[in-house]
Amino acid sequence: MKDDGYLDLSDHDSFSNGVPHNTFERIRKEDPVCWTEEINGRGFWSITKHADILKINNNNKVFSSAKGIRIEDQTEEEYLARRTFQETDPPEHRITRMMLAPAFSQKAISNYESMVRDLAKNIVDDALENSEFDIVEKIAKQLPMMMLGRILGLPDSDLEWLVVKGDALIGNSDPEFTDHIVDKLDSSQYRFMPFRSPAALDLYDYAEKILNGEIPIDKNGVLSKVLSTNSAEKVMQPHEFKNFFCLLIAAGNDTTRYSIAMSMYQLSLNNKLIVDLKTNNYWNTCADEFIRLASPTMYFRRTATCDVEFANKKIKEGDKVILWFVSGNRDKEVFIEPHTPIISRSPNPHISFGQGGVHFCLGIWLARMEVRIILEEVVKRINKIEPLSEPTWTRSNFICGVKSLKVRIN
């Protein structure tokens, strides 16, 4: 680990060269439930140990998602305009989730394996036509983008544009993804938009065209099933669908892309991993290990619904409580050699998908499959990955990812 001093966790710049793991390690050791001052905000509690994160994540009555899942404060008007089912608690959350869950179940996702395999083969073969390339752009980005389109039922011709807009949403603090940097410019005019981003306007317009039948969607895709549901409990209203669509485009692509990117980065740092994967059947365990190291969604926020004492700290009603998954995934009380990729690690109780609570990621099975299969197809074709440059990282304290990594392939 590089020595990152003791950095401000509320500042996106603290993460612009990668996760400040030394800072998190010090906090876990010295004050694992600590009050954290915030730039232009009222501050928040940082929860950094694996066990504490699980406890809070499993107590939605006291620690609610219904005031937002990111650090920034929102007015009630902003929250109501921007929210998706991520920002709800049971029973409302359960109703929407149950409408979506069948399409993302382990059984349903297993039906996509041959499709994922075929796409992965083509992606890797195309990339390896050159010996030097950006492995994030040519490999890590491609498979999640293509599978997102097929799962949702969207036209292939629109996927590149949709991913650009999704990057602008979820990467709203990174100048490479957007001209409207959320913490540098006045974004008040977009305060009712998801992620406070003007890119949401374009995605709203696209979603409106889906609703009006102007953009054809596959009748077997998730979007068609959502719009045709006859559930007596839940009918998704137009504005709710638009927010939901923004969420799917942003979260449905980036988290898996950055998990694959971390996999490629780790292989480039230690080519012995390639040898181990060629000679041992570590495919399922290695996928989870690389996802643990990636921790693509670094945190989710909860808000205290009442005064509560937790870990000998007095948390007040309305306080923001940040569950740092990226820190819990490096907790040495849970993970031996937490900063080392151990591709045979089992069990691997990582929390990269928000495990331990009702909000765990619906895409967990698809992400695991994509990471595993792309690794299989890469490793069977190569002997060595040599980095030609340092990776570039997202400027964000919310999404962690290698944006670019130029490599030479042997």
N, C-alpha and C positions, 0 to 999 in steps of 0.2 A: 504493500500500500504506500502511496505517496503521502508525505506529511502535509496535511491540508490545514494545520493549525486548528483553530476553533472557529468555525465559520457560521455565519448567520443563516439559519435554515429557512427563513422567510424570504431570502434574497435568491432570485433565479441565478444570478451570477455565481453564487457559491457552488452551483452544479454544472457550470459551463465547461469544465474540464473533467467531468465525470462525478460520480457520487463522492461526497466528502466522508469516506468511511472512517477516517480517524476521528472526526468529530462525533459521529454516531457511536464509535467504540468508547470514547471518553464519557459520553452521556450515559450509555448503558452501564458503565462501571461506576460513575460518580453520582448520577442523579437520574435514574431511568424513567421516572415520571417527573418531568421538569417543566416549569413555566418558561416559555420562550417569547421573548420580545419580538415584535413584528413591525416591519417597515410599513408606515401608513396604515396601521391597524391596531387592534386592541390587545393583541397577543393571544397565545394559545398554549395548551398543554401538549407536550411531545411525549408520546408513548413509544418506547424504543425497544422493549424486551418482548420476545416472542410470546411468553406466557401471558403477559399483561395485555398484549394486543388481542389475543384470543378471548380473554375474559371480557373485554369491552365490546369486541365485535359480536359476542354472543348475548349481549344485553341491550337490545334495542329499545326497551322500555325506559331505561335510564340514559342511554347514549343513542340519540336519535339521528337518523339520516335526513330528517325532514326540514333541515335548515340549510341544506347544501352539503356537498361532498368535497369541496375545495376550500382552501384557507380563506379566501376572500369573503368578506361580509356581503350579504344581500339584504335589500329591503324586502318586505313581504310581497310587494308588487313584483319585484324582480324575480323572486323565488317562484311565484305562481306562474309567471310568464315563461320561465326558462326550464322548469323542472321536468324530469322524466321519472320513470319508475325507480331509478337509482336514488332519487331524493324523496322517497316515501318509505313509510314503515308498514309492517303488517297492521291490519289485514289488507289495506289497499295494495301494498307491494305484492303480496301473495297472489292476488287476483290477476294482476298483469303478468306476473312471472309464470303462473300456471298456464296462461294463454300461449306463452312462448316456449316453455320448457320442453314439450314433446319434440320440437324441431332440433333441439340442441342436446338431447339425451345421448348417453354413450351408445345406445343401440342405433339411434338415428344417424349419428355421426359415423359409425362404423360402415355405413352404406356408401360413404364417400371415399373409402380408402383407395379403391382402384382409380378414381378420378384424381385424387391427390397425387398418387404415384405417377400417373401419366403426365400430369402437369409438371411435377418435380423433375422428371426425366428430361422433358423438353427444355425446361428452364436451365438446368445444369448443363446440358449439352450445348445450348446456345451460348451460355456464359463462357464455356471452356473452348470456344472457337478462338479465343484470344488467351494468351498466357498471362497478361496483365490487365486488370480491370478493377473497378470498385465493386467489391463483393456484396455490399449492402444494396447498391442500385441494381445490380445484375441478378442477384440471387435472393437476398433476404426480403426485398420489397415485393418481388414478383408473385410468389406463391400466395401470400395472404391477400393481395389485391385480387388475384384471379378467383380464389375460393370465396372471397366476400361476394363477388358478383354472382357466383353460382348459387351460393346459399340464399342470398336475398332474391335472386331471380332478375338481376339487372342486365341490361345490354353490355356486352364486352366493350363496345366502342366508347362507352361513357366512363369506364373504370378509372382510367388515368386521371381524368378531370376530377372525378369524385374523390380520389385519394389526395390530390393536391388540396382540395377544399377541406378534407378531413384533417390533413396536416396543419392547415392554417387554423382550424378550430382548436385542436388539442395541443398544438405547438404555438399557442398564441403569445408566448413570451420569447419566441426565437425569431430573430430577423431573417433567417434563411427560409422560414415558412410563411411569414406574413410581413407586410409593410406596417401593419397596425399592431405594434407591440404593446401588450396590455398594461405593462407596468412603466412604460416610457411615455405614452401618449394619453391624452384625455379620451377615454373610451365610453364616456357617459351616454353618448348618443346610441350606443349599442347595448346598453345595460339590460335591455329586455331580451337580448339574443343569447342563445346557448354559447357558453364560453366567452361571452362579451365580445364576440367576433363578428366583423362584417361578412365573413365567409358564410355565416349562417343564413344570410339573406339569399345567397345563391342556392344553398341547399334547400331552403324553404321553397324557393321557386321551383326547384326540381321535384320536390315532394308534392307540391301543388299539381304539377303536371302528371305525376303518377296518379293522384286522386282523381284527376279529370280524365284519365285514360289517354293522355297525349303521349306518354312514355309507356311502351309495352313492357310488362313484367311477366316472368314465367309463372304460370298458374300453380306450379309445384314449389315455388320459392316461399321464403318466410314472409315477405311483404304481402303476397297475395293471400296467404293464410290469415295474416293479421287483419287485413281489410275485409275478408269474407267471413270472419268469425260471427257466429250467431249466439255467442254466449250471452245468457240472460244477465250475468254478473257484470260483464265488461264490454263496452263498445268504445273503440278508440276514436275520439273526436278529432277533427282535422288538425287543430293546433297541436294536440297531443301527439298525433302521428308525425307532424313535422319535427317536433323536438326529438321524438323517438328515432326518426330517420337520421337526424344529425348525430345522435349518440351512436347508432350502428355504424355509420360511416367513419366516425372518429375512432371509437374504441375497437371496432371490429377488424381494423387493419393494423394499427400502430403497435398494439401490445405483442401480437405474434411476430410482426416484422422485427421488432427490437429483441425478441427472444431468439430468433434465428440469427440476427446480427451478432448478439453476444456469443452464440455458439461458434460462429465463424471466427470471431475475435479470439476466443479461447483456444481454438485449434491453431490459429496463427501464432499465438504466444508459446504454445507447447505442442510441437508436432508429435511427441510421444503419444498424445491422446489419439491421434489418427491411427497409429500402430495398434494401440489397445483396442480401438473400435473395430479394426480389421480382423483382429484375432480373438475377440471375446464378444459374447452376446450381451452387450450392455445398452442396447438401443433404448429400451423403455426407461431405464434408470438414468441414462445420460440426458435424455430430453428433459426430465424433471430437474436434473442438476443444473443444466444451463438456464432453465427458466428461473430457478432459484437465484442464480447469480445475476440474471438480468433484472429481476424485479421491475418490470417495465412500468407498472403503476406504482409509484413510490409510496403513496399514502392515500388514504381516504379520511375524510373528516367526519366526526360525530359531534353532536351538540348535547350538552347535559340538560336533561329535562327537569332536574331538581338538584338541590344541594346534596352532595354525596362525598363520602371519604373513600379514597382509593389509594392504596399503597402509601398510607399515612399522609396523603395530601388532601386538602380540602378543596374540592372542585365545586364551583358555584353554578347554580342554574344559569343557563345561557352561555357558559364557557365553551369555547371551541376545544375539541379534543382530537388531536391528529394521530392516527394510527400509522406509524412509519413501518410499512411492510418491508421496505428496503433495509431497515435496521434489524427487524426481527429475523429476517432471512440470513443475517450474518451473526446471530447470537451464539456465542461459543458454548453456552449452557445447553444448547439444542443440537448444534452442528459441530462436529469435530473438524478442526482446520477449516473454519467457515469461509475463508477467502480463497481456498484451493478447490479447483474443480476435481471432485472425486466422482468419476462417471459411474462407479458401481455403488454409489451411496444408496443405502436402503436400510430402514425406511428413510424417507425424505419428506418431513412434514413442513415443507415450505408453505408460505402464505402469499405467494405471488398473485393468486387469484382471489384473495380476500376470504380464504377458507376460515371456517369457524363461526360464520354468521349467515343470516338469511340473504345477504347480498353477494355471496360468492359468485364468481363470473360464470355466466351461462356458456361462454365459449371455451371452457376448460378442456373439454374432450377434443374439440377441433384444434386448439392450439397445440396440445400435446402431439396429436397425430401429425400436424404439419411440421413441427420441429423435428420429430423422429424421422419422418420420411425424407425430408430434405437433407438431413444429416446422412442417412443411409446412401442416398444417391450421390452426394458429394464425396463421401469417404471412399466409396467403391471405385471412384474414377481418379483419385489423386493420391499422391504420396506426401506432398508437403505444401503448406501455405506459408509464404514469406511476406510479412507486412512491408510495404514500401513507404509507408508514412504512419504517423500517429493517427489514431482514430479521432474523428470529430464527434462531439457529444451534443445532445439537445440542451439548449439553454432553458432549463425548466426544473423546478423543484417538485413537479407533479409526474411528468413522464420521463423515464430514463431510457436513453437509447443511443447506440452508435449510429450516427447519421451517415458517416462515410468512412470507408476503410479500403485503401488501395493496396492490392496484393499482387504477388507473382505466384502462379500455380505451377508446381512440378507434377 
